[in-house]
Amino acid sequence: MSSALFVVSEHGYWGEECIEPLTTLSDAGVDVTVATPTGEPPVLDERSVDPDQVDEELAERVREVHETDDRLNDPIPLARADAADYDAVVFPGGHGTEWDINQDTHARQLLREAVEGDDGTALVVCHAVGILAFTRSSDDDFLVEGRSVTGFPNAWEEGIVDDDDLMPDGRKLPYWVEDEVKAAGANWDAELDADTSVTVDGDLITARGPPSSAAAAQTLLDELGIETPA
């Protein structure tokens, strides 16, 4: 049985970007484990289940899984996770990742080992793509240098933060994902003219944002060689 580790934020993950891949992989028979920086349950970004922001049916499904899924409610601490134990490591997005996941040394180590290892694969979604701006390879270069990636674009961020980079909840955004990842040497293309954007470069899969979550999950299954019913 294939296995996957989900590295989820305690400062606010975006519902669809976690729940869609988690349920899709589970339905395909993948054994999923959830990890958070401290081992406390991840926090759901309430904007991602606000019917004024997202489809009401999607919001209800996300909240139900968030509240009832044993894996989300009893995660392991990141420090106890080993990428070698999993076929894939998944980093769901959400602004919250900028305050914990992307800055966490254990999360960066998991990403590096998944991408550089012989058997691993990493899926990084939306704001979690910002972790690539802080992750070094085993040769001490930026892991993303020269790689093709997508992720949460500046054009979308402009519609969320104000002129002082303050988010709707009053927190100051510490950095813009596109700027930092490009500065680390990535070949960035968020494919703004496309409905979805998922990029595969070796063992690194990146996805642009919520509407790309389903495509990202299917891409990961394809990379793992797992067939799903038509």
C-alpha positions as CSV (number, residue, x, y, z in Angstrom):
1,M,0.0,0.0,0.0
2,S,1.3,3.5,-0.9
3,S,1.6,6.0,1.9
4,A,1.6,9.8,2.2
5,L,2.4,12.3,4.9
6,F,0.4,15.5,5.0
7,V,2.2,18.5,6.6
8,V,-0.6,20.8,7.7
9,S,-0.5,24.3,9.2
10,E,-1.6,25.2,12.8
11,H,-2.0,28.8,11.7
12,G,-4.7,28.3,9.1
13,Y,-4.8,25.8,6.2
14,W,-7.0,26.3,3.2
15,G,-9.7,23.7,3.4
16,E,-10.0,22.5,-0.2
17,E,-6.2,22.3,-0.6
18,C,-6.0,19.8,2.2
19,I,-9.3,18.0,2.2
20,E,-9.5,17.4,-1.6
21,P,-6.1,15.6,-1.8
22,L,-6.5,13.9,1.5
23,T,-9.9,12.3,0.6
24,T,-8.8,11.6,-3.0
25,L,-5.7,9.8,-1.9
26,S,-7.6,7.9,0.8
27,D,-10.3,6.8,-1.6
28,A,-7.5,5.5,-3.9
29,G,-6.2,3.3,-1.1
30,V,-3.3,5.5,0.0
31,D,-2.4,5.3,3.7
32,V,-2.4,8.9,5.0
33,T,-0.7,10.3,8.1
34,V,-1.0,13.9,9.2
35,A,1.7,15.9,10.8
36,T,1.8,19.5,12.3
37,P,4.7,21.4,13.7
38,T,3.8,20.7,17.4
39,G,1.5,17.7,17.0
40,E,-1.6,19.8,17.8
41,P,-4.5,19.5,15.4
42,P,-4.2,21.8,12.4
43,V,-6.3,25.0,12.2
44,L,-8.8,25.5,9.4
45,D,-8.8,29.0,7.8
46,E,-12.3,30.1,8.3
47,R,-12.3,32.0,5.1
48,S,-12.0,28.7,3.3
49,V,-15.4,27.5,4.6
50,D,-17.2,30.9,4.3
51,P,-20.1,30.4,1.9
52,D,-19.5,34.0,0.8
53,Q,-16.0,32.9,-0.4
54,V,-16.5,29.3,-1.5
55,D,-19.2,26.9,-2.7
56,E,-21.6,26.1,0.2
57,E,-21.5,22.4,-0.5
58,L,-17.7,22.4,-0.6
59,A,-17.6,24.4,2.6
60,E,-19.8,21.9,4.4
61,R,-17.8,18.9,3.2
62,V,-14.5,20.5,4.2
63,R,-15.7,21.4,7.7
64,E,-17.2,17.9,8.2
65,V,-13.9,16.2,7.3
66,H,-11.9,18.7,9.4
67,E,-14.0,18.0,12.4
68,T,-14.4,14.3,12.1
69,D,-11.2,12.9,10.5
70,D,-9.2,11.1,13.1
71,R,-5.9,11.8,11.2
72,L,-6.5,15.5,11.3
73,N,-7.5,15.4,14.9
74,D,-4.6,13.3,16.1
75,P,-1.5,14.4,14.1
76,I,2.1,13.5,14.8
77,P,4.7,16.2,15.5
78,L,6.8,17.1,12.4
79,A,10.0,16.3,14.3
80,R,9.0,12.7,14.5
81,A,8.3,12.3,10.8
82,D,10.7,10.7,8.3
83,A,10.2,11.2,4.6
84,A,11.7,7.8,3.9
85,D,8.6,6.2,5.5
86,Y,6.3,7.6,2.9
87,D,5.9,7.5,-0.9
88,A,4.8,11.1,-0.9
89,V,4.9,14.2,1.3
90,V,2.0,16.7,0.7
91,F,2.1,20.3,1.8
92,P,-1.4,21.8,1.6
93,G,-1.6,25.6,1.3
94,G,-3.2,28.5,3.1
95,H,-1.8,31.8,4.3
96,G,-1.1,30.1,7.6
97,T,1.8,28.2,6.1
98,E,3.8,31.4,5.9
99,W,3.9,31.5,9.7
100,D,4.8,27.9,10.5
101,I,5.2,25.2,7.8
102,N,7.4,27.3,5.5
103,Q,9.7,28.4,8.3
104,D,9.9,25.0,10.0
105,T,13.3,23.2,9.7
106,H,11.7,19.8,10.0
107,A,9.2,20.6,7.2
108,R,12.0,21.8,5.0
109,Q,14.0,18.6,5.7
110,L,11.0,16.5,4.8
111,L,10.6,18.4,1.5
112,R,14.3,18.0,0.6
113,E,14.4,14.3,1.4
114,A,11.2,13.7,-0.6
115,V,12.5,15.5,-3.6
116,E,16.1,14.3,-3.5
117,G,15.4,10.7,-2.4
118,D,15.3,7.8,-4.8
119,D,11.6,6.9,-4.2
120,G,9.9,10.0,-2.8
121,T,7.6,12.6,-4.3
122,A,6.4,15.9,-2.9
123,L,3.2,17.8,-3.7
124,V,3.3,21.5,-2.6
125,V,0.2,23.6,-3.0
126,C,-0.5,27.4,-3.1
127,H,1.1,29.4,-0.3
128,A,3.0,26.3,0.9
129,V,5.0,26.7,-2.3
130,G,6.7,29.5,-0.3
131,I,8.7,26.8,1.5
132,L,10.8,26.5,-1.6
133,A,12.2,29.9,-0.9
134,F,13.8,28.6,2.3
135,T,14.7,25.0,1.5
136,R,18.3,24.1,0.6
137,S,19.4,21.1,-1.3
138,S,22.0,18.7,0.2
139,D,24.6,20.7,-1.9
140,D,23.5,23.9,-0.1
141,D,21.9,25.4,-3.2
142,F,18.2,26.4,-3.2
143,L,16.2,23.2,-3.9
144,V,14.0,25.1,-6.4
145,E,16.9,26.6,-8.4
146,G,16.3,25.9,-12.0
147,R,13.1,24.0,-11.4
148,S,9.7,24.8,-13.1
149,V,7.0,25.6,-10.5
150,T,3.6,27.2,-10.1
151,G,2.1,28.6,-6.9
152,F,0.0,31.4,-5.4
153,P,0.6,34.4,-7.7
154,N,1.1,38.0,-6.8
155,A,-1.8,38.9,-9.0
156,W,-4.1,37.1,-6.6
157,E,-2.4,38.3,-3.4
158,E,-3.1,41.9,-4.5
159,G,-6.8,41.2,-4.1
160,I,-6.4,40.0,-0.5
161,V,-3.9,42.2,1.3
162,D,-4.1,46.0,1.6
163,D,-1.4,48.5,0.8
164,D,0.4,47.7,4.1
165,D,0.3,44.0,3.3
166,L,-2.3,43.4,6.0
167,M,-4.7,40.5,5.6
168,P,-8.4,40.7,6.3
169,D,-7.8,39.3,9.8
170,G,-5.2,42.0,10.6
171,R,-2.1,39.9,10.3
172,K,0.8,41.3,8.2
173,L,1.8,39.0,5.4
174,P,5.5,38.3,5.9
175,Y,6.3,37.8,2.3
176,W,4.8,37.2,-1.1
177,V,5.2,33.6,-2.4
178,E,5.9,34.4,-6.0
179,D,8.6,37.0,-5.2
180,E,10.5,34.8,-2.8
181,V,10.4,31.6,-4.9
182,K,11.5,33.4,-8.0
183,A,14.3,35.0,-6.0
184,A,15.5,31.5,-5.0
185,G,16.0,30.7,-8.7
186,A,12.7,29.0,-9.7
187,N,11.3,29.1,-13.2
188,W,7.9,30.5,-12.2
189,D,4.7,30.2,-14.3
190,A,1.3,30.4,-12.5
191,E,-0.5,30.0,-15.8
192,L,-3.0,32.7,-15.0
193,D,-4.9,32.2,-18.2
194,A,-5.7,28.5,-17.3
195,D,-8.4,27.3,-15.0
196,T,-5.9,25.1,-13.2
197,S,-2.2,25.0,-12.8
198,V,-0.2,22.0,-11.8
199,T,3.5,21.6,-12.6
200,V,5.7,18.5,-12.4
201,D,9.5,18.8,-12.3
202,G,11.1,15.6,-11.4
203,D,9.9,14.5,-8.0
204,L,8.4,18.0,-7.2
205,I,4.8,18.7,-8.0
206,T,3.4,22.2,-7.4
207,A,-0.1,23.5,-7.6
208,R,-1.3,27.1,-7.9
209,G,-4.3,27.3,-5.5
210,P,-7.7,25.9,-4.5
211,P,-9.2,25.3,-8.0
212,S,-6.1,23.2,-8.8
213,S,-6.5,20.9,-5.8
214,A,-8.3,18.1,-7.5
215,A,-5.9,18.2,-10.5
216,A,-3.0,18.2,-8.1
217,A,-4.3,15.1,-6.3
218,Q,-4.8,13.2,-9.5
219,T,-1.4,14.2,-10.7
220,L,0.2,12.8,-7.5
221,L,-1.7,9.6,-8.0
222,D,-0.4,9.4,-11.6
223,E,3.1,10.0,-10.4
224,L,2.7,7.2,-7.8
225,G,1.5,4.9,-10.5
226,I,-1.9,4.5,-8.8
227,E,-4.8,3.9,-11.1
228,T,-8.3,5.2,-10.2
229,P,-11.6,4.2,-11.7
230,A,-12.6,6.2,-14.7
